[in-house]
Amino acid sequence: MNDNQFEIYIDYDKESENPERVFLSLAKLVSEFSNFDNLVCESLPVKVNNRIVLDKVEDGSVKAVFRQLIELVDDESLANLDLKGIVGHILVKGKHKLLEVLNEEQKDTTSNIKLLQEDIFEMSKDVRVNQLQTAKYIPPIKLAKCLEGTNNALGYLTVKDKVKYITKETSLDTKFNAAFSMAYEKTQLIEQNMTKTYKAILVVKKPDLLSDSSQWEFKYNDNCIKARIEDSDWLSKFQNREISIQAKDCIECDLQIQTKDITGIKTEVIYTVTKVYKVVPYNQHRQLNIHGNQIKPQ
């Protein structure tokens, strides 16, 4: 077994009725794992396509071996073929983390989901193509929905059926968790603010030349964003022409990202530059070497 493979092993009770439950559970698990993989891939700073493919099925109890098939999309990522193995390993390990949450006692499910969110983000830091791209946090409500779907897939089985998730590094026994409540998650996670601050390099698209309160336009993680600059000292120097900046130049800064999940469907994101360290001319920004981009929120 390699880093891109995982197994789902179901030791089923051969005396129980409804044998179709085993195959329904297996099919639903693979479907929910695929949904989870898509969430993780969307949070990565590279564009990838992922598919779960079936390598083989062993008889006796049901043992299905699957493989993550990773396809890099953008040309810059294709130059680093090691990324395929790194992404595949993250997806395999991420599903293990997902199942661990379901195995936990549900005294504080919201905290468990936020820990899962942090775990995936930390693993995703290994995926880097250039200094302008960083991983993103997966909204907690979306992780909660993945957990609910995975738990429901395990619900097809009886209490005598045993399920094991196996990877190259470890294996995990798991089962349906009757204590998991999606209704509880919705009350805790919907319309909840989350604020994080990062070291970031933003490409300037359109500066604000007149006002202290208007938003600048930047390029960040291949996306166009609008952000206010709250560093009044830097703004004053810029407006007094002590600092020169042109379109496509970059600023090295602290970027605060505030997200608000609304009904689990719409996510509002507010960007704020809290501190500007320096301006980087356009032809030099790819030479920067900034590590450990996450800053602990104050």
N, C-alpha and C positions, 0 to 999 in steps of 0.2 A: 504494500500500500504506500502511495506517495502523499505529499502534502496536499494535493488537490483532490484526494479521494476521501469518501466517507461511506460508512455502512449503516443501514438500518436493520437491526436484527430483532425479529419478533418471535419469541418462544410462546406459541399459542397453546391454549388448553384444547386438546384434541377431542375432549368429550363434550365440549360446549356446542350449543346450537348456533345457527347463523354463521357458518364459516366465512361468508362473504365479508364479515366484519374486518377480517385481517387485511384483505385487499383494499377495502374502502379506507381503512386507516392508513395503509401504506401510501395509497394514491393521494389522499388528502395531505399527508405529511410532506410529500414531495412538492405538492402545489404550494403549500404555505411556506416551505423552505425557499422556493423560487421567488415568492413575493418578498420575503425577507432579504434575499440576495439582491433583488432589484433596489430596495431601499438603501442597502449598504453601498452598492455601486453608484447610486445617485449622489451619495455624500462624499465620494472620493474626488480628489483634484484632477483625475484623468478620466477621459471618456472611454468606457469599456462596455462591451456586451458580454453577458454571462448566460450560459445554458447549463442545466444539469442533465447529464446523459447517463443512461443505464449501462454499466459495464457487464454485469452478470447477475443471475439469481441462483442461489443455492437451495437445494431441497432440504428435507427434514423439517425443521422450523424454517420460517421464511427469513432469508438473509439476502438483501439486495445491496449490491455495491454500485455506488454512483461516483461520477467524476465531474468536477467543475471545468467547463470548457470556456476559457477566457479569450476574448478577441479585443485587442487594442484598436481604437478607432482613429485617434488623431495622429498625425505624422510624427509629432514630437515624442509621443509615447512609444511609437514603434521603434524608435532608436534605442530604447531601453527594454530589451526583451525580458530582463529579469522581473519586470513589473508583472508579467503574467503569473509567474509563480507566487509572487508576493500577494497579489490580489486573491488568487485561488486559496492561499493559506488563510487569509483574513476571513473569507467567506466560510470556510470549513470550521475555523475556530469560533467565528461569530455565532454559528448555529449552536455550538456547544454552550456558549454564554447564554443564548436565548433559552435553552432547555434548563440551564441551571436556575434561572429566575422562576420557572414553573415548579422546580423542585423545592423552592424556598417556602417556609411558612409565610402565609400572607398577612402578617401583622402590619406591615408597612409596604404595600405593593408599590406605591408611588416611588419610594426611595429605591427599591430594587430596580425599577425601570430606569430611573436616572443613573444608577450605577451601570446598567447595561449600556446606556447612551454614552457614558464616559469611557467604558471599556472599548467600544467600537471606535470612538474617536481616537483613543490612544493607539490602538492597533493601526489605524489609518494613517498615522503620522509617518509610517514607513514608506508610504506611497508619495513620491515626490518626483516631478519632472523638472520644474524650475521654481525659482523663488517667488513667483507671482501667483502660485496656486497652492492652496491649503485645503485640508479636509473640512467638511461641514458637519455640524451636529444633526442627527436625525430627530425630528420632532417627537417628543415622548408619546403623544397620542397615536402616532403611526406605529411605534414599537408596541404599544398596548394592544393595538388591533392584530398585529402579528402574533403576539402571545395568545390572544383569545382564539385565533384561528388554529394555531398549533395545538392548543389545549383541547379544542373541540375535535381535532383529528384523533387525538389519543382517546377521546370519549367513546369511540366506536368499540373499543376493546373491553373485555371483562376484567374483573379484578385478578383473575388467575393468569391472564396473558401478561407476558413480560416484554418490555421494549428496551433496547439498548442502542445508543448512538455511539458509533465507533470511528475513531480517526487514527492516524498514524501515531499520534502522541498519547492518546488516552481513550477511555470509554466511559459512558455515563448511562446509568439506569434511570429511566424516566417513566412517568405514568400520568394519567389524567389527574388534575388537581381540582377537586370539587370546591376548594376555597377561593379559587380565582374568580373575581367578579369584575366584568367589564363595566357594569353600571357604576361601580365604585371608582374605577379609573376615570370615567368620563367626568364625574363630579370633581375629581382632583386635578385633572390635566387640561381640561378645556378652558380656554380663556386664561391661560396662565403665562405670566411673563418669565422669560429667561434672558439674562444679560451676561455676556462674556466679553472679555477684552483680550485682544491678540496683538502681537507684533505683526505688522503688515506692510507690504509695499504696494502702493496704489498708483496706477497710471492715470495721469491727469488728462481728462477729455475736454472739460470746460471749466475753467476757474470762475469764481465769482469775484469780479473786480471792484464792486462798489459797496456791498453790504456785509455786515457781520453775521446776519441771521439767515441769509440765503444758503442753498445747498450747492455744493460743487458736484460735478459729474466726474466719476472715476471708472476705471476698469479694474475689476477685482475677481479673481478666479474665473476669468473669461466671461464674466457678466458685467453689464453696465449698471452701476449703482449711483445713487445720490446720497451725499452725506454732508452734514454740517460740520464745520471745523470750530471746536470750542477752545482751542489754544489761542487765547486773546493776545498773548505776547507775540506769537508767530504771525498772527493775522495783522497786527499793527505794523510789524516790520515789512510784511508783504505789501500792505496798502500804502506805506510810506516809501515804497520802491527800494528798500534796503535789501529785499530778497527778490530775485528774478525767477520767474517760472514760465515755461512755455508748454503748449499742448504736447502730449506724449512724454514729457518729463515725468518722473516719479517722485513721490514723497515717501520717506520711511517714517512710519508713525505707529501710534497705538490706536487701534480701531475697535470701538465698542459696537457689538452687534446685539441688538435686542429683538427677540422673537416673541410673538404672541400667537398661540394656537387658538383659532376660533372654530368651534364645532368640529374640529378634526378635519376640516376640509380646506379652509383658507388659513394661510400663515402670513401674518404681517411681519415685516422685517424693517427695523429702523437702524440705520448706520450713523455713527458719530465718530469723528476723529477727535480724540481727547488730547493728543499730544503729537506735535510734529517735530521730528528729530533733525531731518535734513532733506534737501532736494537733491535728487539723483538725475543727472542729464540722461536723455533718452538713450544715447549710445553706450551707457555704462550699466544700466539697471540689471542686465542679465549676469553681471559679474559679481553681484553681491552674494554674500554667503551668510545668511541669517539662519540660525538654528533655534529650536525650542520656542516656536512661535506663540505658544499659549502663555498668557499671563494670568495669574490668579486674580479673580475679581476682588476689588476692595470693598 
